[in-house]
Amino acid sequence: MSHLGQAPFPKTRFRRTRQSPQIRALVQENTLGVGDLIWPVFVRDGEGVEEPVASMPGVMRRSVDKIVEAAREAADLGIPVICLFPYTDPALKTSTCEEAWNPDNLSNRASRAIKDAGIDIAVMSDVALDPYSADGHDGFVVDGKIINDETVDALVKQALSQARAGIDIIGPSDMMDGRIGAMRDMLESEGFQDTMLLSYSAKYASAFYGPFRDAVGASGALKGDKTTYQMNPGNTDEALRLIERDLSEGADMVMVKPGMPYLDICRRVKDRFAVPTYAYQVSGEYAMIQAAALNGWIDGEKAMMESLLCFKRAGCDGILTYFAPAVAKKLHGLR
């Protein structure tokens, strides 16, 4: 059965439009550009520090001065957004997580430093308590249970501290109920009407986060798992309900996390809501590609580019990826 308006073979030969690079480019349906990239980076204390993350080959924890250099590199490459994640000194981690809204915590210092340097790049933050928690969870833990409403109050304070530090895009990754509405109300009342919320709306309880937890120092602290607040990997309709809720509460953009194992969710979200939709190519996805490439099992550069193009095909407007600088250089023809 032929497609409507499509002649049967041999009048239709699909290979005609694959015969040269020029023709393939002409008919390509989806493209990847530098403007699609958000670069996640890890901030640590110290000065002049670039410390490799063992489980993420090529990724560094950087001190604030080196984060400024990274932001300048990203801006020069045309990457529009850099996203900050703190590697907090274990001595500052408590069960009450006060460091999360400390005006001088690592993320806030890094944001101000980037802004003070006059770098033409948007700065995104992470809102969750796990980098500051002695328990390694995204929320407060009381009698072994992650409590919701008290956590939301703390997350609002954290978001306010970030807005005051000049963050352009606040990224709540905690998956507590009601936090988007609470943050939007706070931002409006405090005069931050232009501060954006990119909600981690459909964040799954995934095995692909392991290297990230190493990078932010949360692995050792984590007690139990996050299945009472992060999504069940078997669910899809729930993701749509979460997206709808967050949009109704004031989210400007939404995210699906992880990325490649959840492309079906990205497509359903984009088709249903037609809003700015993002995915996070998480640490485990990155580490698998890098490990296979380093072992000579795959062509790492081709796998990198293909993996990111698939997000665009699934409907994403952009991707958080640790590959961002390498991809930008490839797209610009640089080495």
C-alpha positions in Angstrom: 0.0 0.0 0.0 1.6 3.3 -1.1 1.5 6.5 0.9 -1.1 9.1 -0.2 0.2 10.8 -3.3 3.3 8.5 -3.5 3.9 6.5 -6.6 4.8 2.8 -6.2 8.3 1.5 -7.1 10.0 2.1 -9.5 8.6 5.6 -9.9 9.3 6.2 -6.3 12.9 5.3 -5.3 13.8 6.5 -1.8 17.5 6.1 -2.6 17.3 9.0 -5.0 17.3 11.4 -2.0 20.2 9.7 -0.3 22.6 9.7 -3.2 24.9 12.6 -2.1 25.7 14.7 1.0 24.1 17.7 -0.6 20.8 16.0 -1.3 20.8 14.3 2.1 21.2 17.7 3.7 18.4 19.1 1.6 15.8 16.6 2.7 17.0 16.1 6.3 14.0 16.5 8.6 15.8 17.3 11.9 19.0 19.1 12.6 21.2 19.8 15.6 22.6 23.2 16.3 24.8 24.9 18.9 21.7 26.8 20.1 20.2 23.5 21.2 22.8 22.9 23.9 22.8 23.4 27.6 26.1 22.5 29.3 26.0 21.1 32.9 29.1 21.8 34.9 30.2 20.9 38.4 31.4 23.6 40.9 33.7 22.9 43.8 35.6 25.0 46.3 39.2 26.2 46.0 41.0 28.2 43.3 42.6 27.1 40.1 41.1 23.6 40.5 40.0 21.3 37.7 39.5 17.9 39.2 38.5 14.9 36.9 35.4 13.0 37.7 36.5 9.4 37.5 33.2 7.9 36.4 32.7 10.6 33.7 35.7 10.7 31.4 36.4 14.2 30.2 34.2 15.9 32.9 35.7 18.1 35.6 34.8 19.6 38.9 35.9 23.2 38.6 36.5 25.9 41.2 34.6 29.2 40.6 37.4 30.9 38.7 37.6 27.9 36.4 33.8 27.9 36.0 34.1 31.5 34.7 36.6 30.3 32.2 34.3 27.5 31.1 31.4 29.9 30.8 33.5 32.1 28.5 34.5 29.1 26.4 30.9 28.1 26.1 29.8 31.6 25.1 32.6 31.9 22.5 31.3 28.6 21.0 27.7 29.9 20.9 26.4 27.6 23.6 23.4 29.6 25.1 23.2 28.2 28.6 25.5 26.8 31.3 24.0 24.9 34.2 25.6 24.8 37.6 25.7 21.8 40.0 27.6 22.1 43.3 30.1 19.6 44.8 29.5 20.7 48.4 32.1 20.1 51.2 30.7 17.2 53.3 31.3 19.4 56.4 28.5 21.7 55.1 26.0 18.9 54.6 23.3 18.7 57.3 19.9 17.2 57.8 18.4 20.7 57.7 20.3 21.7 54.4 20.8 25.4 55.3 23.7 25.6 52.8 21.1 25.2 50.0 20.0 28.9 50.4 23.2 30.4 51.6 23.8 33.4 49.4 27.5 32.5 49.3 27.1 28.8 48.4 29.0 27.5 45.4 26.3 27.8 42.8 25.4 31.4 43.9 29.1 32.4 43.9 29.6 30.9 40.5 26.5 32.7 39.1 27.6 36.1 40.4 31.1 35.5 39.1 29.9 34.7 35.6 27.6 37.8 35.6 30.4 40.0 37.0 32.7 38.9 34.2 30.1 40.2 31.7 29.9 36.9 29.8 27.1 36.7 27.3 25.6 33.4 28.4 22.4 32.5 30.3 23.0 30.7 33.7 20.8 27.9 34.9 20.7 26.4 38.4 19.6 23.2 40.1 17.0 23.4 42.9 17.0 20.3 45.1 18.4 19.6 48.6 20.5 16.5 47.8 23.9 18.3 47.3 23.4 19.8 50.7 21.8 16.9 52.6 23.5 14.6 55.0 20.9 12.0 53.9 21.6 12.5 50.1 17.9 13.0 49.4 16.2 15.8 47.4 14.0 16.6 50.4 14.0 16.6 54.1 14.0 13.1 55.8 11.9 12.6 58.9 11.7 9.1 60.4 12.9 7.6 57.1 10.2 9.4 55.1 10.9 12.2 52.6 8.4 14.9 53.6 6.9 17.1 50.9 5.5 20.4 52.1 8.3 21.4 54.5 10.7 20.6 51.6 8.9 22.9 49.3 9.3 25.7 51.7 13.0 25.1 51.7 13.2 24.8 48.0 11.5 28.2 47.7 14.2 29.7 49.8 16.8 28.1 47.7 15.2 29.4 44.5 15.0 32.9 45.9 18.7 32.9 46.8 19.5 31.8 43.3 17.3 34.5 41.7 19.1 37.1 43.8 22.5 35.7 42.6 21.4 36.4 39.0 20.3 33.0 37.9 18.3 33.3 34.6 16.7 29.8 34.6 15.8 28.0 37.8 15.7 24.2 37.3 13.7 22.5 40.1 14.9 18.8 40.0 13.4 17.6 43.3 10.1 16.2 42.1 8.1 17.4 45.2 4.5 18.2 44.6 3.5 21.8 44.4 7.0 23.3 44.2 6.5 25.1 40.8 3.5 27.0 41.9 5.2 28.0 45.2 8.3 29.2 43.4 6.4 31.1 40.8 4.4 32.9 43.5 7.6 33.8 45.3 9.4 35.0 42.1 6.5 37.2 41.2 6.2 38.7 44.7 9.9 39.3 45.1 10.2 41.2 41.7 11.8 38.4 39.7 9.1 38.3 37.1 11.6 37.5 34.3 13.2 34.6 36.0 12.4 31.4 34.2 11.4 28.0 35.6 12.6 25.0 33.6 10.9 22.2 35.6 12.2 18.7 35.8 8.6 17.6 35.4 9.1 14.0 34.4 12.2 12.8 36.3 12.3 9.1 36.6 13.8 7.0 39.4 16.6 5.8 37.2 19.8 3.7 37.4 21.5 6.1 34.9 22.2 8.8 37.6 25.1 7.0 39.3 28.1 9.0 37.9 26.3 12.3 38.6 25.9 11.4 42.2 29.6 10.7 42.3 30.3 14.1 40.7 28.2 16.1 43.3 29.3 13.8 46.2 25.8 12.5 47.0 26.4 8.8 46.5 27.9 8.0 49.9 25.3 10.0 51.7 22.2 8.5 50.1 20.2 6.3 52.3 17.6 4.2 50.5 16.4 5.2 47.1 14.2 8.0 45.5 11.3 6.0 44.4 8.7 7.8 46.6 9.2 11.0 44.7 10.9 10.3 41.4 8.8 8.6 38.7 8.3 4.9 38.0 10.1 4.0 34.8 7.0 1.9 33.8 4.7 5.0 33.5 4.0 7.3 30.6 0.5 8.8 31.2 1.7 10.0 34.6 4.4 12.1 32.9 1.8 13.9 30.9 -0.2 14.7 34.1 2.9 16.0 35.7 3.8 18.2 32.7 0.2 19.6 32.7 0.3 20.4 36.4 3.7 22.2 36.2 2.6 24.2 33.3 -0.6 25.2 35.1 1.6 26.3 38.1 3.8 28.6 36.0 6.6 26.5 34.5 8.0 28.2 31.3 9.7 25.0 30.1 9.6 21.4 30.9 12.2 18.6 31.0 12.3 14.8 30.7 15.1 13.0 32.6 16.9 10.7 31.7 17.0 11.3 28.0 17.7 8.5 25.5 15.8 5.7 27.4 12.8 8.1 27.5 12.5 9.5 24.0 8.9 8.2 23.8 8.1 10.6 26.7 9.7 13.5 25.0 7.6 12.9 21.9 4.3 12.5 23.8 5.0 15.7 25.7 5.8 17.8 22.6 2.9 16.4 20.7 0.4 17.0 23.5 1.5 20.4 24.9 3.6 22.1 22.1 5.7 23.8 24.8 9.5 24.3 25.1 10.6 20.7 25.9 14.0 19.6 27.0 15.8 16.4 27.9 18.8 15.7 30.0 21.3 13.3 28.5 22.3 12.2 32.0 25.7 11.1 33.4 25.1 7.4 32.8 24.2 7.9 29.2 27.3 10.0 28.7 29.5 7.6 30.6 28.4 4.6 28.5 29.2 6.4 25.3 32.6 7.6 26.6 33.5 4.2 28.0 32.6 2.3 24.8 34.5 4.9 22.8 37.6 4.7 25.0 37.6 0.9 24.6 37.4 1.3 20.8 34.0 -0.4 20.7 32.2 2.5 18.9 33.1 5.7 17.1 32.6 8.0 20.0 32.2 11.2 17.9 29.6 9.7 15.6 27.8 8.2 18.6 27.8 11.6 20.4 26.3 13.4 17.4 23.7 10.7 16.6 22.6 10.5 20.3 21.9 14.2 20.4 20.2 14.3 17.0 17.7 11.7 18.3 16.5 14.1 20.9 15.6 16.6 18.2 13.8 13.9 16.3 11.8 13.1 19.4 10.6 16.7 19.6 13.1 18.3 22.1 13.9 22.0 21.7 17.2 21.5 23.5 19.4 19.0 25.4 21.4 19.2 28.6 24.5 17.3 27.7 28.1 17.0 29.0 29.1 16.7 25.4 28.1 20.4 24.7 31.6 21.9 24.1 32.7 18.9 22.0 29.5 19.1 19.9 29.8 22.8 19.5 33.3 22.5 18.2 32.3 19.7 15.8 29.4 21.8 14.5 31.8 24.8 14.0 34.4 22.5 12.3 36.9 22.9 15.1 38.9 20.2 16.8 
